[in-house]
Amino acid sequence: MDITRVCPSCLRQAMARTTTAPRLTVASRRRLVPVPPLRRTALYRSQNGSIDGGRRGYTTASSASPPPPENVAVIGGGITGLTTAYYLAKFLPATSKITLYEARDRVGGWIHTVKKEAPDGQPVYFENGPRILRGLAGSGFRADDYVFYDMLADLNLPLKISPPRNKLLCYNDELVRLPPNILNPFTALKTSWQLLRGTHVVSGMTSAALAYRRANMRNLPHEAVEQDVSIGDWLRMTFGDAPAPRNVLSAMMHGIYGGNLDKLSFPSVMPAFWYNFHLEKGVDEVLIPRGDYELLKELDPRKRGIEEEVRAWSKAEVISFPDGMGSLASAIRDELEKKANVVLKPSTPVSKLRYISDQNKVELSTTSEPPSLHDKVISTTPSGLLAPTLPSPIPLNTRAVTMRTVSFFFPQPNLTTNLTGFGYLVPLTSPNPEQILGMFFDSDTYGLHDDEKRGTKVTVLMGGHFWSELSAQDMPGEEECVRRARQVLARHVGITQEPEMTHLGLASGCIPQHVVSHRAIMTAADEALRSQFKGKLAVAGGSYTAVGVMPAMRAGYDVACEVAGVGERGETVGDTGLAQFRGRQGADVIAVPREELNALGKQLRGSSAVGRWFSGR
């Protein structure tokens, strides 16, 4: 899918403010000064069920706040929409009506656990979408997982936590085990020759680490952080022709985005890496967006007495659910159904949105009901589905890729024992006639369900950017996909047995592609939404901000807090959901003492002397 419904003048103006030069120039590295936190209001309910603290105000503490909306519509019943509705119900008065519209007959979006019967009648579970989550204890830059933990505490939902698994790449039909923290230059230098000697996939890792240090010691201009380049261009500028970084990062982009690193925007897709490279900080400081810093304080696990649980959850490399990922969506749905002021409308696609100026409301039309008026509408659907419902073109990055999963179940257990790990990803540079992105060792990664038939379960992931130029009619059919998956299963893993069960999943346009100029497009979209809907329509989800289950939940939480008027994280959301794209790129990134983040539940280690030397500090 491509960028559609773009207002040319809006996009030109936005791109004029966002540099997209392909080269970095030389000047002085931008110095960050720690910024004191904003004033905020408490998020937790008091004994009588009210919200402690006042409503949000970004100007002064005494500025007037609008009354809470009486009628809110949430479009989309995926994990972003469910989270949005959940926190709206939690924070808005019981008199506010919340209606969730979902086009399908179920909620959960791309999260979908399917239960099937084996020939002997025993159940086997397949995941059509995400299958595991991982904690972010070691990441100081993002706090998305804290929303997940907050909801877990509310729902009392059981988890399965599995030990770390090996990370593998497949290059020239050879599976290569990667060391932990492979993107750390010092780790790469120290371990690559031990673990990966003789493989082309990581050749040049030592020279790449040294090149990274040289690049990090350059003086970069204030403007460099505001540039927008592809991951591939940045790798070439930083590492030259060293193949190792390209192999590793192209495989990562296959696993996360199903995307091509030569098209994906580095600052949009890997902001932590981008800002840590460009912005200076103290030895004992950590860079973090202001909104994430405030979120950590708002959802401080010590406030709820769950600090020990959060420490365990956040350290987990593999988080899953006893009944599959679908149980997360089901638990939120069940909780929403208990709320008297929440209405769930499955099988009700939204067909049209229109701003009614004389009433200052949004008119929402569906294919099966009369139009309804809402004080606020929040769209959490992919931008490609939102665009046709709008009366006038708005710049929306509607590029997204389609993913195909082919899952096999074998009654023989432990067929992947010798390859213990998550599975493997395939770099862009590796010969790949089947055009696969990778393979999950499902039964090894998160185990089997308690009532599930014993055996081995694997899933081949294909599609992504390899199919981005193909029409639906030209994409490989199911039989061809099974044939390709069986080929790589035999060639890469050595499994040649006939599977007892085969399950195929297709997610059309499921992963948005944040290509170069994504920020400029979002800036223009923010302006257009404010102009056309006067702040009454907001957007949230992976089409706009980070992709993945935890980022989706974070997006839903943020927009719900904004609409309900609770919390204080600065202008990261605003009335359109896109306020973070206003102003200069990186202006909201602050430096915070590592000890302070660790006190809030993060588990960040200090930099070693050798590590600081490699980073040019």
GULO-816034 format. One record per residue (C-alpha): y, x, z. Coordinates in nm, 3 decimals, decimal comma. Example, Ala and Ser with C-alpha at 12.3 -4.5 7.8 and 13.67 -1.06 7.14 Angstrom:
# GULO-816034
<<-0,450 1,230 0,780>>
<<-0,106 1,367 0,714>>
This chain:
# GULO-816034
<<0,000 0,000 0,000>>
<<0,354 0,120 -0,062>>
<<0,707 0,075 0,067>>
<<0,821 -0,271 -0,038>>
<<1,109 -0,510 0,011>>
<<1,359 -0,228 0,062>>
<<1,732 -0,288 0,063>>
<<1,840 0,015 -0,148>>
<<2,185 0,053 0,004>>
<<2,051 0,033 0,362>>
<<1,784 0,291 0,288>>
<<2,027 0,529 0,116>>
<<2,264 0,513 0,411>>
<<1,985 0,575 0,660>>
<<1,837 0,863 0,464>>
<<2,181 1,020 0,435>>
<<2,177 1,046 0,813>>
<<1,825 1,193 0,820>>
<<1,780 1,534 0,666>>
<<1,466 1,574 0,457>>
<<1,520 1,929 0,340>>
<<1,193 2,108 0,266>>
<<1,299 2,435 0,432>>
<<1,418 2,532 0,777>>
<<1,730 2,746 0,803>>
<<1,814 3,009 1,062>>
<<2,066 2,984 1,345>>
<<2,027 2,931 1,721>>
<<1,752 2,737 1,898>>
<<1,878 2,420 2,061>>
<<1,889 2,445 2,442>>
<<1,787 2,139 2,641>>
<<1,948 2,059 2,974>>
<<1,752 1,843 3,219>>
<<1,904 1,496 3,226>>
<<1,922 1,290 3,545>>
<<1,720 0,968 3,524>>
<<1,887 0,640 3,439>>
<<1,927 0,370 3,697>>
<<1,639 0,128 3,669>>
<<1,498 -0,185 3,828>>
<<1,159 -0,216 3,991>>
<<0,878 -0,376 3,793>>
<<0,647 -0,491 4,064>>
<<0,640 -0,837 4,210>>
<<0,734 -0,887 4,572>>
<<0,533 -1,095 4,819>>
<<0,689 -1,419 4,694>>
<<0,603 -1,345 4,332>>
<<0,952 -1,268 4,207>>
<<1,054 -0,953 4,028>>
<<1,215 -0,697 4,257>>
<<1,548 -0,580 4,125>>
<<1,787 -0,719 3,871>>
<<1,778 -0,767 3,498>>
<<1,826 -0,483 3,259>>
<<2,174 -0,357 3,186>>
<<2,249 -0,052 2,971>>
<<2,623 -0,032 3,033>>
<<2,715 -0,078 3,398>>
<<2,526 -0,216 3,692>>
<<2,765 -0,510 3,705>>
<<2,745 -0,608 3,337>>
<<2,634 -0,964 3,275>>
<<2,281 -1,019 3,148>>
<<2,171 -1,305 2,926>>
<<1,940 -1,568 3,071>>
<<1,567 -1,523 3,004>>
<<1,448 -1,680 2,678>>
<<1,300 -2,026 2,716>>
<<1,074 -2,011 2,411>>
<<0,919 -1,687 2,282>>
<<0,683 -1,650 1,986>>
<<0,448 -1,354 1,948>>
<<0,307 -1,307 1,599>>
<<-0,029 -1,131 1,590>>
<<-0,323 -1,140 1,828>>
<<-0,421 -0,776 1,803>>
<<-0,399 -0,545 2,103>>
<<-0,019 -0,510 2,064>>
<<0,034 -0,886 2,052>>
<<-0,204 -0,953 2,341>>
<<-0,032 -0,690 2,555>>
<<0,310 -0,829 2,463>>
<<0,210 -1,182 2,563>>
<<0,044 -1,057 2,882>>
<<0,353 -0,879 3,011>>
<<0,586 -1,155 2,896>>
<<0,381 -1,394 3,108>>
<<0,393 -1,147 3,396>>
<<0,769 -1,086 3,388>>
<<0,928 -1,404 3,252>>
<<0,979 -1,713 3,469>>
<<0,701 -1,970 3,459>>
<<0,945 -2,203 3,281>>
<<0,951 -1,979 2,972>>
<<0,704 -2,087 2,705>>
<<0,510 -1,813 2,523>>
<<0,323 -1,894 2,202>>
<<0,093 -1,642 2,034>>
<<0,013 -1,699 1,665>>
<<-0,293 -1,533 1,512>>
<<-0,409 -1,578 1,153>>
<<-0,776 -1,511 1,229>>
<<-1,010 -1,723 1,435>>
<<-1,037 -1,452 1,701>>
<<-0,806 -1,212 1,884>>
<<-0,832 -0,835 1,908>>
<<-0,717 -0,731 1,562>>
<<-0,891 -0,412 1,453>>
<<-1,077 -0,399 1,785>>
<<-1,398 -0,584 1,711>>
<<-1,737 -0,538 1,876>>
<<-2,023 -0,701 1,683>>
<<-2,355 -0,787 1,849>>
<<-2,660 -0,811 1,623>>
<<-3,032 -0,855 1,677>>
<<-3,282 -0,589 1,579>>
<<-3,603 -0,705 1,406>>
<<-3,776 -0,721 1,746>>
<<-3,500 -0,943 1,887>>
<<-3,330 -0,679 2,101>>
<<-2,949 -0,654 2,076>>
<<-2,764 -0,371 1,902>>
<<-2,385 -0,339 1,920>>
<<-2,159 -0,208 1,645>>
<<-1,787 -0,129 1,659>>
<<-1,588 -0,218 1,348>>
<<-1,278 -0,044 1,481>>
<<-1,188 0,187 1,770>>
<<-1,483 0,274 1,990>>
<<-1,345 0,503 2,262>>
<<-1,021 0,591 2,438>>
<<-0,920 0,915 2,605>>
<<-0,687 0,992 2,893>>
<<-0,362 1,183 2,851>>
<<-0,363 1,379 3,177>>
<<-0,289 1,706 3,001>>
<<-0,012 1,566 2,782>>
<<0,332 1,575 2,937>>
<<0,499 1,431 2,630>>
<<0,348 1,080 2,628>>
<<0,286 0,819 2,896>>
<<0,117 0,548 2,686>>
<<-0,198 0,559 2,897>>
<<-0,010 0,438 3,206>>
<<0,026 0,092 3,054>>
<<-0,351 0,088 2,999>>
<<-0,411 0,189 3,362>>
<<-0,165 -0,073 3,487>>
<<-0,350 -0,344 3,297>>
<<-0,690 -0,216 3,412>>
<<-0,574 -0,251 3,771>>
<<-0,461 -0,608 3,701>>
<<-0,775 -0,716 3,518>>
<<-1,024 -0,522 3,732>>
<<-1,207 -0,436 3,411>>
<<-1,505 -0,197 3,450>>
<<-1,500 0,129 3,257>>
<<-1,750 0,388 3,142>>
<<-1,630 0,747 3,171>>
<<-1,834 1,009 2,989>>
<<-1,812 1,389 3,015>>
<<-1,630 1,588 2,746>>
<<-1,804 1,622 2,413>>
<<-1,797 1,900 2,159>>
<<-1,556 1,875 1,869>>
<<-1,702 1,959 1,529>>
<<-1,570 2,016 1,179>>
<<-1,777 2,000 0,864>>
<<-1,689 2,261 0,605>>
<<-1,904 2,340 0,302>>
<<-2,175 2,119 0,455>>
<<-2,178 2,335 0,769>>
<<-2,098 2,185 1,111>>
<<-1,869 2,414 1,308>>
<<-1,805 2,375 1,681>>
<<-1,440 2,409 1,775>>
<<-1,315 2,550 2,106>>
<<-1,116 2,326 2,340>>
<<-0,739 2,329 2,288>>
<<-0,786 2,466 1,938>>
<<-0,418 2,407 1,860>>
<<-0,311 2,644 2,137>>
<<-0,242 2,975 1,957>>
<<-0,368 3,192 2,244>>
<<-0,689 2,992 2,278>>
<<-0,741 3,018 1,905>>
<<-0,696 3,395 1,912>>
<<-0,925 3,449 2,209>>
<<-1,213 3,224 2,108>>
<<-1,217 3,192 1,732>>
<<-1,387 3,526 1,670>>
<<-1,651 3,447 1,933>>
<<-1,739 3,091 1,836>>
<<-1,646 3,070 1,473>>
<<-1,708 3,414 1,326>>
<<-1,837 3,403 0,973>>
<<-1,712 3,055 0,889>>
<<-1,440 2,993 0,634>>
<<-1,316 2,686 0,814>>
<<-1,130 2,896 1,072>>
<<-1,083 3,222 0,887>>
<<-0,746 3,372 0,960>>
<<-0,710 3,208 1,302>>
<<-0,591 3,533 1,460>>
<<-0,327 3,592 1,193>>
<<-0,226 3,228 1,222>>
<<-0,171 3,264 1,598>>
<<0,046 3,571 1,544>>
<<0,238 3,392 1,269>>
<<0,301 3,105 1,509>>
<<0,451 3,344 1,763>>
<<0,678 3,501 1,503>>
<<0,792 3,159 1,388>>
<<0,851 3,044 1,746>>
<<1,073 3,345 1,814>>
<<1,305 3,262 1,525>>
<<1,643 3,120 1,609>>
<<1,649 2,771 1,463>>
<<1,962 2,565 1,399>>
<<2,059 2,254 1,587>>
<<1,995 2,065 1,264>>
<<1,637 2,193 1,226>>
<<1,498 1,947 1,479>>
<<1,646 1,661 1,276>>
<<1,474 1,758 0,953>>
<<1,175 1,564 0,827>>
<<0,897 1,756 0,657>>
<<0,532 1,690 0,596>>
<<0,270 1,852 0,816>>
<<0,146 2,046 0,515>>
<<0,493 2,184 0,432>>
<<0,551 2,285 0,793>>
<<0,217 2,467 0,804>>
<<0,304 2,660 0,491>>
<<0,646 2,753 0,628>>
<<0,504 2,858 0,964>>
<<0,162 3,006 0,891>>
<<0,189 3,104 0,527>>
<<-0,149 3,095 0,353>>
<<-0,365 3,108 0,668>>
<<-0,638 2,845 0,607>>
<<-0,734 2,777 0,969>>
<<-0,437 2,559 1,072>>
<<-0,463 2,354 0,754>>
<<-0,836 2,302 0,800>>
<<-0,802 2,190 1,161>>
<<-0,497 1,968 1,119>>
<<-0,615 1,805 0,797>>
<<-0,937 1,710 0,977>>
<<-0,737 1,572 1,270>>
<<-0,527 1,360 1,036>>
<<-0,847 1,225 0,879>>
<<-0,966 1,120 1,223>>
<<-0,641 0,972 1,356>>
<<-0,457 0,841 1,050>>
<<-0,713 0,853 0,771>>
<<-0,422 1,028 0,606>>
<<-0,318 1,327 0,397>>
<<-0,129 1,593 0,591>>
<<0,074 1,675 0,278>>
<<0,235 1,330 0,300>>
<<0,248 1,251 0,672>>
<<0,573 1,329 0,854>>
<<0,537 1,606 1,112>>
<<0,803 1,480 1,359>>
<<0,678 1,121 1,330>>
<<0,305 1,195 1,360>>
<<0,306 1,498 1,594>>
<<0,630 1,471 1,791>>
<<0,510 1,671 2,091>>
<<0,422 1,969 1,875>>
<<0,743 1,930 1,672>>
<<0,983 1,923 1,965>>
<<0,805 2,193 2,163>>
<<0,842 2,417 1,860>>
<<1,210 2,341 1,800>>
<<1,357 2,280 2,145>>
<<1,395 2,531 2,424>>
<<1,291 2,457 2,781>>
<<1,243 2,644 3,105>>
<<0,916 2,812 3,196>>
<<0,831 2,542 3,449>>
<<0,972 2,252 3,249>>
<<0,803 1,999 3,022>>
<<0,959 1,815 2,731>>
<<0,927 1,437 2,743>>
<<1,111 1,145 2,583>>
<<1,341 0,978 2,831>>
<<1,159 0,646 2,787>>
<<0,824 0,802 2,878>>
<<0,974 0,972 3,181>>
<<1,111 0,642 3,307>>
<<0,781 0,468 3,229>>
<<0,593 0,718 3,447>>
<<0,823 0,629 3,736>>
<<0,800 0,255 3,674>>
<<0,420 0,261 3,666>>
<<0,376 0,531 3,930>>
<<0,015 0,471 4,044>>
<<0,113 0,545 4,404>>
<<0,301 0,215 4,410>>
<<-0,025 0,028 4,362>>
<<-0,250 0,259 4,559>>
<<-0,455 0,356 4,253>>
<<-0,361 0,724 4,227>>
<<-0,722 0,842 4,266>>
<<-0,845 0,604 3,997>>
<<-0,570 0,709 3,759>>
<<-0,650 1,076 3,814>>
<<-1,012 1,011 3,718>>
<<-0,926 0,789 3,422>>
<<-0,658 1,018 3,283>>
<<-0,886 1,324 3,289>>
<<-1,159 1,145 3,095>>
<<-1,224 1,266 2,742>>
<<-1,430 0,954 2,667>>
<<-1,335 0,611 2,804>>
<<-1,536 0,310 2,690>>
<<-1,641 -0,031 2,819>>
<<-1,991 -0,146 2,920>>
<<-1,971 -0,438 2,676>>
<<-1,784 -0,257 2,399>>
<<-1,418 -0,221 2,308>>
<<-1,399 -0,591 2,233>>
<<-1,420 -0,663 2,605>>
<<-1,066 -0,529 2,649>>
<<-0,921 -0,785 2,409>>
<<-1,142 -1,059 2,554>>
<<-1,029 -0,985 2,909>>
<<-0,661 -1,009 2,813>>
<<-0,728 -1,331 2,620>>
<<-0,909 -1,483 2,918>>
<<-0,618 -1,397 3,145>>
<<-0,366 -1,550 2,905>>
<<-0,568 -1,870 2,885>>
<<-0,519 -1,913 3,260>>
<<-0,140 -1,919 3,221>>
<<0,011 -2,268 3,198>>
<<0,311 -2,139 3,000>>
<<0,106 -1,949 2,739>>
<<-0,034 -2,113 2,425>>
<<-0,278 -1,925 2,200>>
<<-0,294 -2,045 1,841>>
<<-0,576 -1,877 1,646>>
<<-0,628 -1,960 1,278>>
<<-0,253 -2,021 1,250>>
<<-0,093 -1,773 1,008>>
<<0,286 -1,753 1,008>>
<<0,427 -1,813 0,660>>
<<0,805 -1,798 0,703>>
<<1,077 -1,680 0,943>>
<<1,440 -1,788 0,916>>
<<1,744 -1,735 1,138>>
<<1,932 -2,057 1,220>>
<<2,287 -1,941 1,288>>
<<2,432 -2,259 1,438>>
<<2,155 -2,264 1,703>>
<<2,112 -1,886 1,736>>
<<1,736 -1,926 1,709>>
<<1,456 -1,829 1,472>>
<<1,272 -2,099 1,281>>
<<0,903 -2,016 1,250>>
<<0,684 -2,189 0,993>>
<<0,305 -2,182 0,970>>
<<0,065 -2,304 0,706>>
<<-0,058 -2,591 0,922>>
<<0,222 -2,706 1,155>>
<<0,585 -2,825 1,136>>
<<0,849 -2,550 1,184>>
<<0,935 -2,458 1,543>>
<<1,245 -2,297 1,696>>
<<1,230 -1,993 1,923>>
<<1,486 -1,800 2,127>>
<<1,299 -1,480 2,045>>
<<1,026 -1,388 1,797>>
<<0,823 -1,067 1,831>>
<<0,615 -0,962 1,531>>
<<0,324 -0,731 1,615>>
<<0,145 -0,765 1,282>>
<<0,139 -0,480 1,028>>
<<0,472 -0,457 0,848>>
<<0,302 -0,541 0,519>>
<<0,216 -0,885 0,659>>
<<0,561 -0,938 0,809>>
<<0,753 -0,856 0,490>>
<<0,652 -1,166 0,287>>
<<0,763 -1,398 0,569>>
<<1,123 -1,272 0,568>>
<<1,396 -1,448 0,368>>
<<1,561 -1,127 0,245>>
<<1,431 -0,775 0,181>>
<<1,424 -0,545 0,484>>
<<1,327 -0,177 0,461>>
<<0,975 -0,165 0,599>>
<<0,730 0,122 0,564>>
<<0,431 -0,085 0,455>>
<<0,212 0,208 0,355>>
<<-0,128 0,173 0,518>>
<<-0,481 0,284 0,439>>
<<-0,809 0,095 0,434>>
<<-1,103 0,221 0,638>>
<<-1,471 0,154 0,576>>
<<-1,732 0,208 0,846>>
<<-2,104 0,235 0,770>>
<<-2,313 0,227 1,088>>
<<-2,684 0,302 1,111>>
<<-2,926 0,231 1,395>>
<<-3,252 0,425 1,419>>
<<-3,523 0,331 1,672>>
<<-3,593 0,700 1,730>>
<<-3,376 0,828 2,019>>
<<-3,181 1,156 2,034>>
<<-3,168 1,228 1,662>>
<<-2,830 1,398 1,713>>
<<-2,924 1,586 2,031>>
<<-2,889 1,928 1,870>>
<<-2,535 1,835 1,762>>
<<-2,412 1,692 2,092>>
<<-2,051 1,585 2,047>>
<<-1,814 1,315 1,935>>
<<-1,925 1,368 1,581>>
<<-1,738 1,561 1,317>>
<<-1,438 1,541 1,087>>
<<-1,404 1,677 0,735>>
<<-1,101 1,890 0,642>>
<<-0,907 1,815 0,327>>
<<-1,001 2,156 0,190>>
<<-1,377 2,103 0,218>>
<<-1,586 1,993 -0,081>>
<<-1,632 1,621 -0,021>>
<<-1,777 1,429 -0,317>>
<<-1,853 1,123 -0,104>>
<<-1,489 1,110 0,016>>
<<-1,581 1,063 0,379>>
<<-1,340 1,128 0,666>>
<<-1,598 1,202 0,932>>
<<-1,895 1,076 1,131>>
<<-1,926 0,942 1,487>>
<<-2,235 1,010 1,696>>
<<-2,200 0,675 1,871>>
<<-2,505 0,682 2,096>>
<<-2,424 1,036 2,207>>
<<-2,050 0,985 2,258>>
<<-2,036 0,671 2,468>>
<<-2,401 0,586 2,515>>
<<-2,575 0,255 2,458>>
<<-2,502 -0,074 2,631>>
<<-2,715 -0,165 2,930>>
<<-2,902 -0,438 2,743>>
<<-2,906 -0,256 2,409>>
<<-3,216 -0,139 2,231>>
<<-3,284 0,230 2,279>>
<<-3,237 0,453 1,976>>
<<-2,979 0,655 1,784>>
<<-2,661 0,506 1,642>>
<<-2,418 0,683 1,407>>
<<-2,120 0,569 1,202>>
<<-1,983 0,723 0,885>>
<<-1,609 0,679 0,832>>
<<-1,477 0,669 0,477>>
<<-1,180 0,550 0,276>>
<<-0,835 0,634 0,409>>
<<-0,605 0,819 0,175>>
<<-0,894 0,882 -0,065>>
<<-0,878 0,514 -0,156>>
<<-0,502 0,462 -0,125>>
<<-0,447 0,450 -0,500>>
<<-0,741 0,217 -0,565>>
<<-0,718 -0,157 -0,601>>
<<-0,955 -0,372 -0,397>>
<<-1,167 -0,421 -0,708>>
<<-1,192 -0,046 -0,771>>
<<-1,297 0,052 -0,419>>
<<-1,665 0,144 -0,379>>
<<-1,886 -0,155 -0,306>>
<<-2,109 -0,192 -0,005>>
<<-2,423 -0,056 -0,172>>
<<-2,236 0,250 -0,297>>
<<-2,086 0,311 0,047>>
<<-2,431 0,294 0,207>>
<<-2,566 0,536 -0,054>>
<<-2,286 0,784 0,014>>
<<-2,328 0,753 0,389>>
<<-2,705 0,815 0,366>>
<<-2,636 1,124 0,153>>
<<-2,404 1,288 0,405>>
<<-2,626 1,186 0,695>>
<<-2,915 1,373 0,537>>
<<-2,712 1,670 0,416>>
<<-2,496 1,729 0,723>>
<<-2,707 1,604 1,014>>
<<-3,059 1,620 0,874>>
<<-3,142 1,254 0,940>>
<<-3,354 1,129 0,652>>
<<-3,537 0,842 0,825>>
<<-3,490 0,489 0,703>>
<<-3,249 0,311 0,941>>
<<-3,375 0,000 1,113>>
<<-3,032 -0,162 1,090>>
<<-2,723 -0,104 0,875>>
<<-2,384 -0,254 0,954>>
<<-2,069 -0,230 0,741>>
<<-1,712 -0,289 0,850>>
<<-1,399 -0,302 0,635>>
<<-1,045 -0,289 0,774>>
<<-0,796 -0,337 0,492>>
<<-0,461 -0,169 0,551>>
<<-0,549 -0,099 0,912>>
<<-0,377 0,236 0,973>>
<<-0,005 0,268 0,890>>
<<0,098 0,591 0,724>>
<<0,409 0,749 0,875>>
<<0,506 0,951 0,571>>
<<0,812 1,172 0,527>>
<<1,128 0,957 0,562>>
<<0,956 0,719 0,808>>
<<1,237 0,761 1,060>>
<<1,502 0,692 0,797>>
<<1,324 0,375 0,692>>
<<1,298 0,261 1,055>>
<<1,670 0,328 1,107>>
<<1,751 0,110 0,807>>
<<1,507 -0,158 0,925>>
<<1,674 -0,167 1,265>>
<<2,014 -0,226 1,104>>
<<1,879 -0,490 0,868>>
<<1,701 -0,681 1,147>>
<<2,017 -0,686 1,356>>
<<2,219 -0,802 1,058>>
<<1,984 -1,076 0,940>>
<<1,840 -1,204 1,270>>
<<2,115 -1,112 1,518>>
<<1,870 -0,959 1,762>>
<<1,639 -1,261 1,769>>
<<1,351 -1,091 1,582>>
<<1,186 -0,778 1,720>>
<<0,892 -0,576 1,588>>
<<0,628 -0,370 1,769>>
<<0,311 -0,183 1,682>>
<<0,169 0,100 1,478>>
<<0,370 0,023 1,165>>
<<0,676 0,144 1,354>>
<<0,569 0,371 1,640>>
<<0,255 0,570 1,720>>
<<-0,086 0,442 1,609>>
<<-0,388 0,390 1,834>>
<<-0,498 0,154 2,110>>
<<-0,295 0,305 2,394>>
<<0,024 0,342 2,185>>
<<-0,023 -0,019 2,073>>
<<-0,043 -0,136 2,433>>
<<0,263 0,073 2,516>>
<<0,457 -0,087 2,230>>
<<0,366 -0,434 2,357>>
<<0,465 -0,346 2,712>>
<<0,800 -0,200 2,603>>
<<0,908 -0,497 2,393>>
<<0,796 -0,742 2,663>>
<<1,000 -0,557 2,925>>
<<1,301 -0,560 2,694>>
<<1,278 -0,933 2,631>>
<<1,215 -1,011 2,999>>
<<1,497 -0,782 3,105>>
<<1,305 -0,564 3,349>>
<<1,268 -0,189 3,368>>
<<1,510 0,078 3,256>>
<<1,418 0,344 3,003>>
<<1,740 0,370 2,805>>
<<1,786 0,239 2,453>>
<<1,431 0,299 2,333>>
<<1,351 -0,060 2,236>>
<<1,664 -0,270 2,198>>
<<1,678 -0,619 2,054>>
<<1,487 -0,520 1,737>>
<<1,219 -0,301 1,896>>
<<1,350 -0,008 1,691>>
<<1,640 0,122 1,901>>
<<1,472 0,460 1,942>>
<<1,548 0,528 1,575>>
<<1,923 0,498 1,629>>
<<2,118 0,819 1,664>>
<<1,999 1,175 1,620>>
<<1,632 1,262 1,611>>
<<1,528 1,429 1,935>>
<<1,839 1,321 2,126>>
<<1,623 1,131 2,376>>
<<1,395 1,428 2,455>>
<<1,465 1,575 2,798>>
<<1,328 1,863 3,006>>
<<1,164 1,769 3,336>>
<<1,011 2,000 3,599>>
<<0,634 2,013 3,564>>
<<0,587 1,952 3,936>>
<<0,775 1,624 3,913>>
<<0,545 1,493 3,639>>
<<0,239 1,607 3,831>>
<<0,364 1,414 4,134>>
<<0,369 1,104 3,911>>
<<0,002 1,149 3,824>>
<<0,008 1,393 3,535>>
<<-0,217 1,698 3,561>>
<<-0,025 1,968 3,378>>
<<-0,106 2,333 3,422>>
<<0,155 2,606 3,422>>
<<0,193 2,846 3,131>>
<<0,017 3,179 3,155>>
<<0,207 3,499 3,080>>
<<0,003 3,551 2,762>>
<<0,059 3,192 2,659>>
<<0,434 3,231 2,702>>
<<0,423 3,550 2,495>>
<<0,252 3,368 2,208>>
<<0,502 3,084 2,220>>
<<0,790 3,328 2,202>>
<<0,926 3,235 2,546>>
